[in-house]
Amino acid sequence: MEWKVPLFEPDLGSKEKQALCDVIDSGWLTQGERTAQFEREFSAYIGSAHGIAVTNCTVALHLALEALGIEVGDEVICPSLTFVATANAIRYCGAKPVFADITSLQDWNISKPTIEKVITPKTKAIIVVHYAGYVCDMAPIMQLAAQHNLKVIEDVAHAPGASRKGKYAGTWGDAGCFSFFSNKNMTTGEGGMVVTDNPGLCQRTQRMRCHGMTSVTLDRHKGHNFSYDVVEKGFNYRMSELNAAVGLVQLEKLKVGNERRKEHVAYYRACLSGSQNIGLPFLTNDSDAAFHIMPILLPETADRVEVMTKLRDQQIQSSIHYRPIHTFENYREQGLGASEDLTHTTVVGDRVLTLPLYPSMRNEQIEQVCDALIKAV
């Protein structure tokens, strides 16, 4: 279907095309010098000592958990209101995801009080998700983690370039995990990044990314090494030079793109402020957000499918971020379903609707979306 207002629109142009052509002309396509440059520039941008570029954010989460020693029988706390990859990565390690509720119907992030409720003697780590690009209240979470000797991983898929109290998302915990999927604030098509200030964690993650090997293919191609050892349980999670080249261009656009998103969200809120039955979350969030998506809370009486259908009839795309993980069949079958601690998550999961948001949007498009939404509701 051809959308008048799509859900997202990547900002790609001639610079990205030229970057791809330069990689092809170089004759070296797999992880190499451009990937290393992307790691350096991205980690420097957000103020982290080390960056490890990987295939996607899911494997970034998996590597971070593995490198931090999460194993069979451990519990890792995370939100249920997130993409399923957050919890899947925990299960890859043989550990159990334990869901913390979001803070309120205004703050859709997990927080110290909601995390504290579900800590057990088996808890070994916390994964926070900076939902929609709004940074969690990290200082109390880090204090709680220190009290219980827990590792903290940040899922920063929604929040590249976001910060709180002058500290960038992804640099609060032991590791930060980023996504460069096609709908993200910056994209490499497919791609991800682990960032950390811990040199030991960086080294272990680098080795695990590439089969646990002590040298990579580029080293041997250049004659720096003739052989290698395998010293870690490893995976094939490398980023290609093609993805990294696009990432370098996209990183240059991130700040301006986030600023435009901020302007669009402000205009959305102004347009919807007169509709008292449409909930607007994060109005009191004090972080310098990345504004990845534009979620709203439909009134209890609204039929979400009917609303989305009416928007579709106006050629306006919408989505749901997210159906809570604990409601999925596989999670219920594995005993990872609903609990009494997920009251706010359940309400939001039933009523959330995501509206279009991307840097190149025009005010008249936002007006069109809001007019159609108010009529549909």
Secondary structure, DSSP 4 states (H G I P E B T S, - for coil): ---SB-S------HHHHHHHHHHHHHT--SSSHHHHHHHHHHHHHHT-SEEEEES-HHHHHHHHHHHTT--TT-EEEEESSS-THHHHHHHHTT-EEEEEPPS-SS--S--HHHHHTT--TTEEEEEEE-GGGPPP-HHHHHHHHHHHT-EEEEE-TT-TT-EETTEETTSSSSEEEEE-BTTSSS--BS-EEEEES-HHHHHHHHHHHBTTBSS-HHHHHTTS-S---B-S---B-BPPHHHHHHHHHHHHHHHHHHHHHHHHHHHHHHHHTT-TTSB-TTTT--SB-----EEEE--TT--HHHHHHHHHHTTB--B-S---GGGSHHHHHTT----TT-HHHHHHHHHEEEE---TT--HHHHHHHHHHHHHH-
